[in-house]
């Protein structure tokens, strides 16, 4: 769990660094874009790159019959989004404070539950294999 927290923190720090660099670069070149326009451009490009990566990964997995892994990856990304949305919502409504630790625990909860389901599935397959003999 500490690794996940570190990984998320590194992503946040990297995004903040890139944001600061982009704003500085924009200012040095006579404010070519306002903040919203920068978000439009950067998220648009990021989204297309992410779509390309997802397409390639999911195409590979589908080709090899790994629909379960595709479903799990989709669910994991949705869990991340929901965890962030909950934290942002708590901050906006003043019903809680935004904490990275809450996001980490939420995602870890999904990973732990997934691990339990995977273990049950593997046990089922093992016993099915044993009793076939």
C-alpha positions as CSV (number, residue, x, y, z in Angstrom):
1,X,0.0,0.0,0.0
2,X,2.9,2.3,0.7
3,X,4.1,1.8,-2.9
4,X,0.7,2.8,-4.3
5,X,0.7,6.0,-2.2
6,X,4.3,6.8,-3.3
7,X,3.3,6.1,-6.9
8,X,0.2,8.4,-6.7
9,X,2.3,11.1,-5.0
10,X,4.9,10.9,-7.7
11,X,2.2,11.3,-10.4
12,X,0.8,14.3,-8.6
13,X,4.2,15.9,-8.2
14,X,5.0,15.2,-11.9
15,X,1.7,16.7,-13.1
16,X,2.3,19.8,-10.8
17,X,5.8,20.2,-12.2
18,X,4.6,19.9,-15.8
19,X,1.8,22.4,-15.1
20,X,4.2,24.9,-13.6
21,X,6.6,24.5,-16.5
22,X,3.9,24.9,-19.1
23,X,2.5,28.0,-17.4
24,X,6.1,29.5,-17.3
25,X,6.7,28.6,-20.9
26,X,3.3,30.2,-21.9
27,X,4.2,33.4,-20.0
28,X,7.6,33.6,-21.5
29,X,6.0,33.5,-25.0
30,X,3.6,36.3,-24.4
31,X,0.6,34.4,-22.8
32,X,-0.4,32.6,-26.0
33,X,-3.1,30.7,-24.1
34,X,-5.2,31.2,-21.0
35,X,-5.4,28.5,-18.3
36,X,-8.6,27.0,-19.7
37,X,-7.2,26.9,-23.3
38,X,-4.0,25.2,-21.9
39,X,-6.2,22.5,-20.2
40,X,-8.1,22.1,-23.5
41,X,-4.9,21.4,-25.4
42,X,-3.0,19.4,-22.9
43,X,-5.9,17.1,-21.8
44,X,-6.9,16.7,-25.5
45,X,-3.5,15.5,-26.4
46,X,-3.2,13.4,-23.2
47,X,-6.6,11.9,-23.9
48,X,-5.6,10.9,-27.4
49,X,-2.4,9.3,-26.3
50,X,-4.2,7.4,-23.5
51,X,-6.8,6.3,-26.0
52,X,-4.1,5.0,-28.3
53,X,-2.4,3.1,-25.4
54,X,-5.7,1.7,-24.2
55,X,-6.6,0.6,-27.8
56,X,-3.3,-1.2,-28.3
57,X,-3.4,-2.9,-24.9
58,X,-7.1,-3.9,-25.1
59,X,-6.6,-5.1,-28.7
60,X,-3.7,-7.3,-27.6
61,X,-5.7,-8.6,-24.7
62,X,-8.8,-9.3,-26.8
63,X,-6.7,-11.1,-29.4
64,X,-5.5,-13.4,-26.7
65,X,-9.0,-13.9,-25.1
66,X,-8.3,-11.9,-21.9
67,X,-11.7,-10.1,-21.6
68,X,-11.5,-10.6,-17.8
69,X,-8.3,-8.5,-17.6
70,X,-9.8,-5.9,-19.9
71,X,-12.8,-5.6,-17.5
72,X,-10.5,-5.4,-14.5
73,X,-8.4,-2.6,-16.0
74,X,-11.5,-0.7,-16.9
75,X,-12.9,-1.2,-13.4
76,X,-9.6,-0.1,-11.8
77,X,-9.5,3.1,-13.8
78,X,-13.2,3.8,-12.8
79,X,-12.3,3.1,-9.2
80,X,-9.5,5.7,-9.4
81,X,-11.8,8.2,-10.9
82,X,-14.5,7.6,-8.4
83,X,-12.1,7.9,-5.5
84,X,-10.8,11.2,-6.8
85,X,-14.3,12.4,-7.4
86,X,-15.3,11.5,-3.8
87,X,-12.4,13.4,-2.4
88,X,-13.0,16.5,-4.6
89,X,-16.7,16.3,-3.6
90,X,-15.8,16.2,0.1
91,X,-13.6,19.2,-0.4
92,X,-16.2,21.2,-2.3
93,X,-19.1,20.4,0.1
94,X,-16.9,20.8,3.2
95,X,-18.0,17.3,4.4
96,X,-14.5,16.1,4.6
97,X,-10.9,16.9,3.6
98,X,-9.1,15.9,0.5
99,X,-6.6,13.2,1.5
100,X,-4.4,11.2,-0.8
101,X,-4.5,8.5,1.9
102,X,-8.2,8.0,1.4
103,X,-7.7,7.5,-2.3
104,X,-4.9,5.0,-1.7
105,X,-7.1,3.1,0.8
106,X,-10.0,3.1,-1.5
107,X,-8.0,1.7,-4.5
108,X,-6.3,-0.8,-2.2
109,X,-9.7,-2.0,-1.0
110,X,-10.6,-2.7,-4.6
111,X,-7.2,-4.5,-5.2
112,X,-7.7,-6.6,-2.0
113,X,-11.3,-7.5,-3.0
114,X,-10.0,-8.4,-6.5
115,X,-7.3,-10.5,-5.0
116,X,-9.9,-12.4,-2.9
117,X,-12.1,-13.1,-6.0
118,X,-9.0,-14.2,-8.0
119,X,-8.0,-16.6,-5.2
120,X,-11.5,-18.1,-5.1
121,X,-11.5,-18.4,-8.8
122,X,-8.1,-20.2,-8.8
123,X,-9.3,-22.5,-6.0
124,X,-12.4,-23.3,-8.0
125,X,-10.4,-24.1,-11.1
126,X,-7.9,-26.2,-9.0
127,X,-10.7,-28.3,-7.5
128,X,-12.4,-28.6,-10.8
129,X,-9.1,-29.9,-12.3
130,X,-8.5,-32.3,-9.3
131,X,-12.0,-33.9,-9.5
132,X,-11.8,-34.3,-13.3
133,X,-9.1,-36.9,-12.9
